[in-house]
């Protein structure tokens, strides 16, 4: 129990050096109020972008059934 608490505390209290100029600029493009919130947002977007890029790897590898009409599935507004 004590060891797990120490490990968690070490992970969460890790100090890292960040480029303050980049941090200030990132705050301009976000609604984040704290550095912690900003870092969480940046990591989330980084992972989402990576997932999108992975989807591009599927190009040409998916075969659709004959008669599949993707346009009929679109909802017109």
C-alpha positions as CSV (number, residue, x, y, z in Angstrom):
1,X,0.0,0.0,0.0
2,X,2.7,2.5,1.0
3,X,4.8,1.6,-2.1
4,X,1.8,2.2,-4.4
5,X,1.1,5.6,-2.8
6,X,4.8,6.6,-3.3
7,X,4.7,5.5,-6.9
8,X,1.5,7.5,-7.6
9,X,2.9,10.5,-5.9
10,X,6.2,10.3,-7.9
11,X,4.3,10.0,-11.2
12,X,2.0,12.9,-10.5
13,X,4.6,15.2,-9.0
14,X,7.1,14.8,-11.8
15,X,8.6,18.2,-12.8
16,X,9.3,18.7,-16.5
17,X,10.9,21.7,-18.2
18,X,8.6,23.2,-20.8
19,X,9.2,25.9,-23.4
20,X,7.4,28.9,-21.8
21,X,7.1,30.7,-25.2
22,X,5.2,27.6,-26.5
23,X,3.1,27.4,-23.4
24,X,2.0,31.1,-23.7
25,X,1.2,30.6,-27.4
26,X,-0.8,27.4,-26.7
27,X,-2.8,29.3,-24.1
28,X,-3.8,31.7,-26.9
29,X,-5.4,28.9,-28.9
30,X,-7.2,27.2,-26.0
31,X,-9.6,27.9,-23.2
32,X,-7.3,26.2,-20.7
33,X,-6.9,28.0,-17.4
34,X,-4.0,26.1,-16.0
35,X,-0.8,24.4,-17.4
36,X,-2.2,21.1,-16.2
37,X,-5.4,21.6,-18.1
38,X,-3.4,22.7,-21.2
39,X,-1.1,19.7,-21.1
40,X,-4.1,17.3,-20.8
41,X,-5.8,19.0,-23.8
42,X,-2.7,18.8,-25.9
43,X,-2.1,15.2,-25.1
44,X,-5.8,14.4,-25.9
45,X,-5.6,16.1,-29.3
46,X,-2.2,14.5,-30.0
47,X,-3.7,11.0,-29.5
48,X,-6.8,11.8,-31.5
49,X,-4.7,13.0,-34.4
50,X,-2.7,9.8,-34.2
51,X,-5.9,7.8,-34.4
52,X,-7.1,9.7,-37.4
53,X,-3.8,9.1,-39.2
54,X,-4.1,5.4,-38.4
55,X,-7.5,5.4,-40.2
56,X,-5.8,6.7,-43.4
57,X,-3.8,3.4,-43.4
58,X,-7.0,1.6,-44.1
59,X,-7.4,3.3,-47.5
60,X,-7.8,0.6,-50.2
61,X,-8.0,-2.2,-47.7
62,X,-11.8,-2.2,-47.1
63,X,-14.1,-3.8,-49.6
64,X,-17.7,-2.8,-49.7
65,X,-20.6,-5.1,-50.7
66,X,-21.9,-4.8,-54.2
67,X,-24.9,-2.5,-54.2
68,X,-23.7,-0.6,-51.1
69,X,-24.9,3.0,-51.5
70,X,-23.2,5.2,-49.0
71,X,-25.1,8.3,-50.4
72,X,-28.4,6.8,-49.3
73,X,-27.2,6.8,-45.7
74,X,-26.5,10.5,-45.6
75,X,-29.1,12.6,-43.8
76,X,-30.0,15.7,-45.8
77,X,-30.7,18.8,-43.8
